[in-house]
Amino acid sequence: DGIHRILPGVAALKQSRQNRHEHVAAAWSNERERLTERARAHVARRVHDFREILAASDESLAKETAVYASDEALVELETEDIEQIWNSAVTARLADRQTWIDGLEFDVTNASVDAKEEMARALSHTVDALCAIAYHTRGDVERFAASETMDINAASIEDRRGMAELLARLRTREIERERRERR
């Protein structure tokens, strides 16, 4: 007769643990999404600022090199004047643009590293909480953590690959631009 009184308590305890486990797992999912979105927003702001800086630089460069568009104006310039225009307008601007690309890379890399570190801390707290709840075995929780870590690392690698491609295109574009301007 006593065993029948204990079993409902065990079932209630199991249900309580399941509910807490699901709550912690959902909290982890929400935190991961929040951190991902925050990093994406930071990168988007930085890329937007970078594009605005490049557009302003392009406009300024076009104005300063407008003299090259007119054959009549070119004929009137002395060699020193042409070299001065080239050195002040094109060479200096292209160096600045490379610095801006490097700054973009630095900012995006830092945002990625910060997000990954925060996710690692949040996942660590999640694993601790799931182990304390003890709805699943420690081995199951560790497999969950390993799976989540692999997902985070895969996303990080994909982000780095995308950033490397973007930077390669930007740098290539700048080299081609310099070649075009030299002609």
RAQUI-V274073 format. One record per residue. N is the residue number from 0. RES is the residue in one letter. D_LAST is the distance of its C-alpha to the last C-alpha in Angstrom with 2 decimals. Layout:
BEGIN
n->(N,N)
res->(RES,RES)
d_last->(D_LAST,D_LAST)
END
This chain:
BEGIN
n->(0,1,2,3,4,5,6,7,8,9,10,11,12,13,14,15,16,17,18,19,20,21,22,23,24,25,26,27,28,29,30,31,32,33,34,35,36,37,38,39,40,41,42,43,44,45,46,47,48,49,50,51,52,53,54,55,56,57,58,59,60,61,62,63,64,65,66,67,68,69,70,71,72,73,74,75,76,77,78,79,80,81,82,83,84,85,86,87,88,89,90,91,92,93,94,95,96,97,98,99,100,101,102,103,104,105,106,107,108,109,110,111,112,113,114,115,116,117,118,119,120,121,122,123,124,125,126,127,128,129,130,131,132,133,134,135,136,137,138,139,140,141,142,143,144,145,146,147,148,149,150,151,152,153,154,155,156,157,158,159,160,161,162,163,164,165,166,167,168,169,170,171,172,173,174,175,176,177,178,179,180,181,182)
res->(D,G,I,H,R,I,L,P,G,V,A,A,L,K,Q,S,R,Q,N,R,H,E,H,V,A,A,A,W,S,N,E,R,E,R,L,T,E,R,A,R,A,H,V,A,R,R,V,H,D,F,R,E,I,L,A,A,S,D,E,S,L,A,K,E,T,A,V,Y,A,S,D,E,A,L,V,E,L,E,T,E,D,I,E,Q,I,W,N,S,A,V,T,A,R,L,A,D,R,Q,T,W,I,D,G,L,E,F,D,V,T,N,A,S,V,D,A,K,E,E,M,A,R,A,L,S,H,T,V,D,A,L,C,A,I,A,Y,H,T,R,G,D,V,E,R,F,A,A,S,E,T,M,D,I,N,A,A,S,I,E,D,R,R,G,M,A,E,L,L,A,R,L,R,T,R,E,I,E,R,E,R,R,E,R,R)
d_last->(97.64,95.51,92.66,92.21,91.66,88.96,86.85,85.74,84.58,82.57,80.98,80.16,78.65,76.53,75.35,74.57,72.50,70.65,69.87,68.63,66.57,64.92,64.34,62.62,60.49,59.44,58.68,56.43,54.59,54.13,52.96,50.43,49.08,49.04,47.11,44.61,44.08,43.79,41.08,39.22,39.53,38.22,35.17,34.61,34.83,32.42,29.85,30.38,29.83,26.68,25.28,26.27,24.59,21.28,21.65,22.41,19.46,17.12,18.91,18.79,15.09,14.56,17.02,15.65,12.09,13.77,13.57,9.95,11.58,14.04,13.65,17.06,16.33,13.33,15.74,18.34,16.52,17.35,15.12,17.06,16.44,12.66,13.20,15.88,13.97,11.30,14.32,16.58,14.62,12.05,13.57,17.08,16.66,15.26,18.24,20.52,19.47,20.34,23.60,24.31,23.89,26.24,28.62,28.72,29.59,32.25,33.82,34.00,35.42,37.99,39.01,39.51,41.53,43.62,44.43,45.37,47.60,49.29,49.87,51.40,53.76,54.70,55.33,57.47,59.56,59.84,61.08,63.58,64.85,65.16,67.08,69.35,70.05,70.93,70.80,68.96,69.45,67.28,65.84,64.78,63.18,61.35,60.06,58.88,57.09,55.52,54.33,52.86,51.17,49.61,48.36,46.85,45.20,43.86,42.38,40.88,39.30,37.89,36.50,34.87,33.42,31.97,30.56,29.00,27.32,26.08,24.72,23.04,21.32,20.33,18.97,17.09,15.62,14.56,12.92,11.04,10.18,8.93,6.71,5.51,5.48,3.81,0.00)
END
